[in-house]
Amino acid sequence: STLFIRILYGTKWAFETRAPEALSAYFVYLVFMALNGVSEAFLNATATSRHLQRYSLYTSILSVAYLAGSFVLAGKLGSVGLVLANCINMAARFLYCCWYISVVLHSRLWLNRVLLRSRSIAALVIASALSGISSLRFTSVTSTLEWEAHGLTHVFRPISIHICAGAASVALVVGTLYTSEADFLNDL
């Protein structure tokens, strides 16, 4: 995210603000929104009016908790705290929807069909770590100063390495998903 912000908004926004951290946190938040969106769509499509009223009460209580959590987390972590509060809110809504789906289907076996296998999760963790290390090493202020100290003033060299690390991360995840999640992909 540092590189993305650096390209779009310049070095001031990339190195002197918390914008890269907020953008990274937002990418994580997208996963929570996706999980909640799909499960909440199922709930809204299949729930009785009684279940919808119960869910409405639950989300009302969550809204109050979200406001309190946002206030505390934003005070401590700034914009990243606000995104974290949103992640917690989405996770709580997703868990309620998982409970509802289990009740409707009279089984929890559906989770085995939709959750990623451990190999896929490991690939995502490795790719995330590789991207984070690459970002710190090749796109931070410190790394830029180190490159310049060694006489390597050409900014595209470290950026190219970072982009290659990102491409390797994507290849790792796509390859792992293709091999580990073949059954799910074939069902699509």
HELIX and SHEET records of a PDB file:
HELIX    1   1 THR A    2  TYR A    9  1                                   8    
HELIX    2   2 THR A   11  GLU A   16  1                                   6    
HELIX    3   3 ALA A   19  THR A   46  1                                  28    
HELIX    4   4 SER A   49  LEU A   77  1                                  29    
HELIX    5   5 SER A   79  LEU A  105  1                                  27    
HELIX    6   6 TRP A  110  VAL A  114  1                                   5    
HELIX    7   7 SER A  118  PHE A  138  1                                  21    
HELIX    8   8 VAL A  141  ALA A  149  1                                   9    
HELIX    9   9 PHE A  156  SER A  180  1                                  25    
HELIX   10  10 ALA A  182  ASP A  187  1                                   6    
END                                                                             
